[in-house]
Amino acid sequence: MLTIETLKEENYDLLIIKGEIDASNSVLLDEKMQEMKNTGSKSILVDGNGLEYISSAGLGVFMSYLEDFQEEEISLKIFALSPRVFEVFKILGLDQLIDIYETKEAALEA
């Protein structure tokens, strides 16, 4: 089961992911990312603490927004990934393209 919650904070939007992202539900992540892009947010933080698994389809969603976010100067930061999920990002080289931090505090300070 996947739940994705969005919160609007003063200086950033927060995306809280809980559960598993795979091909069957990655469209939900895509919809939330599109929503945040359309609301004019300039800083998006993704809380990966509750993310138990992500497939290539889920990673593809993040990848599909990288260029758009760069063009529109939207900052995307992910924090609190489990070692297992972080390894998936690392294997595909996404840790080189997306800023990933251990804690929310570290992401906010960067």
Backbone hydrogen bonds in HBPLUS format (Angstrom, degrees):
<---DONOR---> <-ACCEPTOR-->    atom                        ^
c    i                          cat <-CA-CA->   ^        H-A-AA   ^      H-
h    n   atom  resd res      DA  || num        DHA   H-A  angle D-A-AA Bond
n    s   type  num  typ     dist DA aas  dist angle  dist       angle   num
A0003-THR N   A0018-LYS O   2.90 MM  15  5.26 158.6  1.95 153.2 158.9     1
A0018-LYS N   A0003-THR O   2.90 MM  15  5.26 155.8  1.96 161.8 164.8     2
A0005-GLU N   A0016-ILE O   2.93 MM  11  5.06 161.2  1.96 143.0 147.6     3
A0016-ILE N   A0005-GLU O   2.77 MM  11  5.06 170.3  1.78 155.6 158.9     4
A0007-LEU N   A0014-LEU O   2.84 MM   7  5.03 155.0  1.90 144.7 151.9     5
A0014-LEU N   A0007-LEU O   2.78 MM   7  5.03 171.7  1.79 157.2 160.1     6
A0009-GLU N   A0012-TYR O   2.85 MM   3  5.28 148.0  1.95 159.6 170.1     7
A0013-ASP N   A0043-SER O   2.83 MM  30  6.27 161.3  1.87 160.3 165.2     8
A0045-LEU N   A0013-ASP O   2.84 MM  32  6.18 169.3  1.85 170.0 173.3     9
A0015-LEU N   A0045-LEU O   2.80 MM  30  6.16 159.9  1.84 162.0 168.7    10
A0047-ASP N   A0015-LEU O   2.73 MM  32  6.00 162.1  1.76 157.7 164.1    11
A0017-ILE N   A0047-ASP O   3.26 MM  30  6.24 174.1  2.27 158.8 160.1    12
A0019-GLY N   A0050-GLY O   2.85 MM  31  6.12 164.2  1.87 145.3 139.8    13
A0052-GLU N   A0019-GLY O   2.74 MM  33  5.33 159.2  1.78 141.6 148.1    14
A0021-ILE N   A0053-TYR O   2.90 MM  32  6.12 165.8  1.92 143.7 146.3    15
A0055-SER N   A0021-ILE O   2.86 MM  34  6.18 146.7  1.97 150.1 161.2    16
A0025-ASN N   A0022-ASP O   3.16 MM   3  5.70 146.2  2.28 112.5 121.0    17
A0026-SER N   A0022-ASP O   2.89 MM   4  5.62 123.9  2.21 159.9 174.6    18
A0028-LEU N   A0025-ASN O   2.99 MM   3  5.67 149.4  2.09 117.8 125.0    19
A0030-ASP N   A0026-SER O   3.03 MM   4  6.38 158.7  2.08 149.3 155.7    20
A0031-GLU N   A0027-VAL O   2.88 MM   4  6.13 155.3  1.94 146.4 152.2    21
A0032-LYS N   A0028-LEU O   3.08 MM   4  6.35 159.1  2.12 148.1 153.1    22
A0033-MET N   A0029-LEU O   2.93 MM   4  6.15 160.2  1.97 154.4 160.0    23
A0034-GLN N   A0030-ASP O   2.94 MM   4  6.09 160.2  1.98 150.0 155.6    24
A0035-GLU N   A0031-GLU O   2.91 MM   4  6.10 155.7  1.97 144.8 151.7    25
A0036-MET N   A0032-LYS O   3.01 MM   4  6.27 163.2  2.04 148.7 152.1    26
A0037-LYS N   A0033-MET O   2.95 MM   4  6.20 156.4  2.01 147.3 154.3    27
A0038-ASN N   A0034-GLN O   2.86 MM   4  6.07 156.6  1.91 150.4 157.0    28
A0039-THR N   A0035-GLU O   3.00 MM   4  6.26 131.2  2.25 145.1 158.1    29
A0040-GLY N   A0037-LYS O   3.28 MM   3  5.68 161.2  2.31 108.5 113.6    30
A0075-SER N   A0042-LYS O   2.84 MM  33  6.00 171.6  1.85 137.3 135.8    31
A0044-ILE N   A0075-SER O   2.70 MM  31  5.97 171.0  1.70 167.3 169.7    32
A0077-LYS N   A0044-ILE O   2.96 MM  33  6.36 159.5  2.00 163.2 169.5    33
A0046-VAL N   A0077-LYS O   2.75 MM  31  6.15 153.0  1.82 155.2 163.7    34
A0079-PHE N   A0046-VAL O   2.92 MM  33  6.25 159.0  1.96 176.9 171.7    35
A0048-GLY N   A0079-PHE O   2.81 MM  31  5.76 164.0  1.84 171.1 176.7    36
A0051-LEU N   A0048-GLY O   3.08 MM   3  5.04 159.1  2.12 105.3 111.8    37
A0058-GLY N   A0055-SER O   3.09 MM   3  5.27 119.9  2.47 100.1 113.7    38
A0059-LEU N   A0055-SER O   3.03 MM   4  6.40 161.9  2.06 153.4 158.6    39
A0060-GLY N   A0056-SER O   2.79 MM   4  5.88 145.0  1.92 139.0 149.2    40
A0061-VAL N   A0057-ALA O   3.23 MM   4  6.55 136.3  2.44 136.6 146.2    41
A0061-VAL N   A0058-GLY O   3.13 MM   3  5.25 130.7  2.38  97.0 109.4    42
A0063-MET N   A0059-LEU O   2.95 MM   4  6.26 165.2  1.97 153.6 158.2    43
A0064-SER N   A0060-GLY O   2.84 MM   4  5.95 147.6  1.95 143.2 151.5    44
A0065-TYR N   A0062-PHE O   3.17 MM   3  5.57 148.8  2.27 107.5 116.2    45
A0066-LEU N   A0063-MET O   3.22 MM   3  5.34 149.4  2.32 103.2 111.9    46
A0069-PHE N   A0065-TYR O   2.84 MM   4  5.92 171.2  1.85 164.6 167.2    47
A0070-GLN N   A0066-LEU O   2.96 MM   4  6.11 155.4  2.02 145.7 152.8    48
A0071-GLU N   A0067-GLU O   2.91 MM   4  6.15 163.5  1.94 153.9 158.1    49
A0072-GLU N   A0068-ASP O   2.94 MM   4  6.15 151.6  2.02 149.6 157.6    50
A0074-ILE N   A0069-PHE O   2.72 MM   5  4.68 170.3  1.73 143.9 146.1    51
A0073-GLU N   A0070-GLN O   3.19 MM   3  4.93 160.5  2.23  99.8 104.7    52
A0078-ILE N   A0099-ASP O   2.91 MM  21  6.33 164.5  1.93 160.5 165.6    53
A0101-TYR N   A0078-ILE O   2.77 MM  23  6.22 158.5  1.81 155.0 162.2    54
A0080-ALA N   A0101-TYR O   3.09 MM  21  6.60 138.3  2.27 140.4 151.7    55
A0086-PHE N   A0082-SER O   2.84 MM   4  6.01 168.7  1.85 165.8 169.7    56
A0087-GLU N   A0083-PRO O   2.98 MM   4  6.06 149.0  2.08 141.3 148.9    57
A0088-VAL N   A0085-VAL O   3.07 MM   3  5.27 127.5  2.35 101.0 113.9    58
A0089-PHE N   A0085-VAL O   3.31 MM   4  6.76 156.0  2.37 149.8 155.4    59
A0090-LYS N   A0086-PHE O   2.88 MM   4  6.16 156.1  1.94 151.5 159.2    60
A0091-ILE N   A0087-GLU O   2.82 MM   4  6.00 159.8  1.86 150.9 155.4    61
A0092-LEU N   A0088-VAL O   3.34 MM   4  6.50 156.4  2.40 143.7 148.4    62
A0094-LEU N   A0089-PHE O   2.80 MM   5  5.00 134.6  2.01 163.6 156.0    63
A0093-GLY N   A0090-LYS O   2.92 MM   3  4.90 155.3  1.98 103.1 110.9    64
A0096-GLN N   A0093-GLY O   3.07 MM   3  5.57 157.6  2.12 110.2 117.3    65
A0097-LEU N   A0094-LEU O   3.03 MM   3  4.95 139.5  2.20  96.2 107.9    66
A0098-ILE N   A0094-LEU O   2.81 MM   4  5.82 154.8  1.87 160.1 163.7    67
A0107-ALA N   A0103-THR O   3.13 MM   4  6.41 155.9  2.19 143.4 149.8    68
A0108-LEU N   A0104-LYS O   2.91 MM   4  6.17 154.3  1.98 151.7 158.5    69
A0109-GLU N   A0105-GLU O   2.95 MM   4  6.17 149.7  2.04 148.0 156.3    70
A0110-ALA N   A0106-ALA O   3.12 MM   4  6.20 140.6  2.28 142.4 151.5    71
